[in-house]
Amino acid sequence: MDTATAPQRRAPRPRADALRNRERIVAAAREMFVEHGPDVPLDEVARRAGVGNATVYRHFADRGELVRQVVLSVTDRVAALAEQGVATADADQDASFAALRTFVHAAADERIGALCPMLQTGFDPDHPDLLDARERLERSIEDLVERARAAGQLRTDIAVGDLLVALSQLGRPLPGTPCPNMDRFVHRHLQLFLDGLMAPARSELPGEAATLEDLRQR
C-alpha cells in the first residue's frame, strides 16, 4: 500500500474509565492541596481519589505536572464563572454589579485563593498552558469589572488587582491549621468587601489601585 495515500491513523482516544480516573485524581488533589498544601504525599491523593499509586503516576509524571493540572482546572472553572457574569451584565446592564457579586462568591467556593501556595519554587508559572488559562481568566474578570464600572455601580478608584487581592486573602485556606470552621465566615466577609466596592464611594482609598501588572511582579 502506498503510505503517501494511506489514510492517517487517528490516535486512540482515552478510555472513559481512564478519563474518570484522571478527573478523580485532579479533584482529590485539589481538595488535599486546599486542606494541607501542595506538598501533601501523592499516595494520600491516590487514596482520596480511590485509585492506586501507579494510576496517579500513569496520568501525571511527577508532582509538578499534577499541581499544574490542578491550577489549570481551578483557573478554567473560575474563568467560566466570570464569563457567565459578563453574559449576565450584557443582557441587563442594571445587573452588572450583581453579576460581579455572584462571581466573587462563586470564585471563593472554587478556592481560587489556594492557587497562591501552589505557585511555589520549582513550579513553572510560565508554562504555555498556564499562560493561556491566566490570560483567559484575567480578560474575563477585567470585562466583568468594566461592565460594573460602566453601569456606574462600581467605584472608580479600584482595579482588577484590588478585587483579586481581596478574593485571594479572604478565600485562602489555612493548610494544616485546626481552623476548619473559619470557612463559614468567608462569604460574610466577602459581602462586606463587596459593599465597599459599590458606587458612590463613601471614603477615599489610600494609595493607588492594584493592577494586574502589580500582581505579576515577583
Solvent accessible surface area in square Angstrom, and as a share of the most:
residue,aa,sasa,rsa
1,M,205,0.91
2,D,85,0.44
3,T,119,0.69
4,A,93,0.72
5,T,106,0.62
6,A,29,0.22
7,P,119,0.75
8,Q,165,0.73
9,R,230,0.84
10,R,218,0.80
11,A,85,0.66
12,P,128,0.80
13,R,214,0.78
14,P,86,0.54
15,R,170,0.62
16,A,62,0.48
17,D,55,0.28
18,A,28,0.21
19,L,77,0.38
20,R,136,0.50
21,N,38,0.19
22,R,72,0.26
23,E,116,0.52
24,R,115,0.42
25,I,0,0.00
26,V,16,0.09
27,A,48,0.37
28,A,5,0.04
29,A,0,0.00
30,R,43,0.16
31,E,76,0.34
32,M,12,0.05
33,F,4,0.02
34,V,16,0.09
35,E,76,0.34
36,H,99,0.44
37,G,6,0.06
38,P,13,0.08
39,D,101,0.53
40,V,10,0.06
41,P,72,0.45
42,L,17,0.09
43,D,58,0.30
44,E,63,0.28
45,V,0,0.00
46,A,1,0.01
47,R,157,0.57
48,R,101,0.37
49,A,7,0.06
50,G,54,0.52
51,V,25,0.14
52,G,43,0.41
53,N,77,0.40
54,A,70,0.54
55,T,16,0.09
56,V,1,0.01
57,Y,115,0.44
58,R,172,0.63
59,H,36,0.16
60,F,2,0.01
61,A,77,0.60
62,D,78,0.40
63,R,71,0.26
64,G,31,0.30
65,E,50,0.22
66,L,0,0.00
67,V,2,0.01
68,R,59,0.21
69,Q,49,0.22
70,V,0,0.00
71,V,10,0.05
72,L,22,0.11
73,S,28,0.18
74,V,3,0.01
75,T,8,0.05
76,D,56,0.29
77,R,123,0.45
78,V,0,0.00
79,A,0,0.00
80,A,33,0.25
81,L,41,0.21
82,A,0,0.00
83,E,68,0.31
84,Q,110,0.49
85,G,7,0.07
86,V,20,0.12
87,A,62,0.48
88,T,65,0.38
89,A,4,0.03
90,D,89,0.46
91,A,90,0.70
92,D,69,0.36
93,Q,107,0.47
94,D,118,0.61
95,A,23,0.18
96,S,1,0.01
97,F,9,0.04
98,A,58,0.45
99,A,6,0.05
100,L,1,0.00
101,R,47,0.17
102,T,93,0.54
103,F,4,0.02
104,V,0,0.00
105,H,38,0.17
106,A,26,0.20
107,A,0,0.00
108,A,5,0.04
109,D,91,0.47
110,E,23,0.10
111,R,50,0.18
112,I,18,0.09
113,G,0,0.00
114,A,4,0.03
115,L,20,0.10
116,C,58,0.35
117,P,46,0.29
118,M,2,0.01
119,L,88,0.44
120,Q,64,0.28
121,T,141,0.82
122,G,82,0.79
123,F,21,0.09
124,D,78,0.41
125,P,39,0.25
126,D,66,0.34
127,H,44,0.20
128,P,90,0.57
129,D,72,0.37
130,L,12,0.06
131,L,66,0.33
132,D,95,0.49
133,A,8,0.06
134,R,82,0.30
135,E,102,0.46
136,R,72,0.26
137,L,15,0.08
138,E,20,0.09
139,R,122,0.44
140,S,6,0.04
141,I,0,0.00
142,E,78,0.35
143,D,50,0.26
144,L,0,0.00
145,V,1,0.01
146,E,83,0.37
147,R,73,0.27
148,A,0,0.00
149,R,71,0.26
150,A,69,0.53
151,A,27,0.21
152,G,51,0.49
153,Q,43,0.19
154,L,2,0.01
155,R,16,0.06
156,T,115,0.67
157,D,56,0.29
158,I,8,0.04
159,A,21,0.16
160,V,14,0.08
161,G,0,0.00
162,D,35,0.18
163,L,2,0.01
164,L,29,0.14
165,V,64,0.37
166,A,15,0.12
167,L,1,0.00
168,S,17,0.11
169,Q,109,0.49
170,L,59,0.30
171,G,2,0.02
172,R,85,0.31
173,P,13,0.08
174,L,96,0.48
175,P,51,0.32
176,G,68,0.65
177,T,64,0.37
178,P,127,0.80
179,C,54,0.33
180,P,102,0.64
181,N,102,0.52
182,M,103,0.46
183,D,67,0.35
184,R,171,0.62
185,F,70,0.29
186,V,25,0.15
187,H,68,0.30
188,R,164,0.60
189,H,81,0.36
190,L,0,0.00
191,Q,72,0.32
192,L,116,0.58
193,F,50,0.21
194,L,0,0.00
195,D,73,0.38
196,G,40,0.39
197,L,8,0.04
198,M,78,0.35
199,A,34,0.26
200,P,123,0.77
201,A,50,0.39
202,R,238,0.87
203,S,74,0.48
204,E,162,0.72
205,L,72,0.36
206,P,124,0.78
207,G,73,0.70
208,E,169,0.76
209,A,37,0.29
210,A,21,0.16
211,T,58,0.34
212,L,16,0.08
213,E,103,0.46
214,D,69,0.36
215,L,74,0.37
216,R,90,0.33
217,Q,129,0.58
218,R,215,0.78
